[in-house]
Amino acid sequence: FECDSKSRPPWVVVLWVGTHNHGHTAEQICGGIMAIVQLIKDKLPKKLPVLSCMLPRGKMRTCPPPYASLLNVDPGFVHSDGSISHQDLYDFLHLTPQGYQAVCQPLHAHLTGLLEKQSAPLLKHY
């Protein structure tokens, strides 16, 4: 794990992992995600990792560690009849452009809120 710039560390770190761990148990996937979140926290102790929920799958919701922010981007993907549209997930796993739009809008709002709390100078340029 390396920051792209030593002179300008990131304000937030967005972590979106776990989708392609087909051959792993839930415990292995969770352990790997927790290890990555801990690594981010060790390298950037003053930053709040944003952990994006995976898109709908499985029966149980998992909770983030107390030192990370959880972003749930999936409410719009599952329709009232329980179906998921191929217009959002073309193969019911990978996002379409429309699906990315649905994910990125709440991500943008979430990051904007976090950055405003930190008085991030980046926001003042837009």
N, C-alpha and C positions, 0 to 999 in steps of 0.2 A: 504494500500500500504506500503510495507516494502522492503527495500533493503536487499539482502541476507547477505551482509557484511557491517558493519558500518566502519570497518577499510579500506576497499577498495571499495568505491562506483563505480558504473558502469560508463563507459565512454559514452555510449549511451543507450537509451531505445527504443526498437522497439515495436510499438503498432500495433496489427493486430486484429481488432474487428469489429463487426457489422453484420457478416454474418448470425447469427442465430436469429436475431431480427424480426422474421416473423410477429408477432402480433403487431408491433409498427409502428407508422407513421415515415416518413422521418425526421420530425422535432424532434421526440423523440430520434431517433437513433443518429442524428447529435448532439443533446444536450448532450446525454450520452457520446459520443466520445469526445466532447469538454470538458466536465467535467473531464474525465480521463486525457486528455492532460494537462489541467490546474493543476490537482493534481500532475502529474509528474513534471510540471514546479515549483510548490510550494515546493515540496520535494527535487528536484534536480535543483535549479535555474540556475546553470551554464552548464547544459547539454541540448543538442538539441534532443527532441523526434523525432524519425523517425516514421511517420505515414504511414503505408502501405495502398495503395488503396485497396478496396475490389476488387475481381475479377469481370469481366464484369457483369453488371446488371443495370437496370434503364436507363433513358433517359438523365439525366443531370450529368455533372461532378461537384464535389464539390471542393472547395479550402481549403487548410490547413490554420490554424492560422499562423501569421507571426513568431511565436516563435517555429515552428515545421518544419521539413523537410518532404516533401511528396515524396514517392517512388511509382511510377506507374509500377507495375509488370505485367499488363495484355496485352500489345500489341501483344505478341505471342500467346495468347489464342484464339483470334477471327480471323478466317481465312478470306481470301478475299471474300468468298461467304457468310460471316456472320455466318457460323457454328462454333461450339465449339466441339472439339474432346473429345470423352469419354476416350481417352488415356491420356488426361491431367486432366480431371475432370470426374471420373468414373461414377458419377450419375449427372453430370453437376452442381455440387455444391462443392463436396469434392475432394481434390487433390489426384492424384495417385503419385507413386514415381517419374514418369517422370514429372508430374506437379510440385511437390516440387522442383525438379532440376531446372525447368524453373523459379520458383519464387526465389529460393535461390541464383542463379548466379547473378542477378542484385542486390539483397539485399547485398550479399557479396561485390560486387564492390562499392556499395553506402556506406556501413559501412567502408570499407577500406579507401575511400576518406575522410570521416568524421574523422576517427581516425588519419589519416596522418596529417590533418590540426591541430589536437590537440596534435600532437607528442606523441601519446599514446605509453607507453612503451611496451604494449602487442605486438605490431607489430614487435618490434625489436627481439623477440624470434623466429619468424617464418622465 
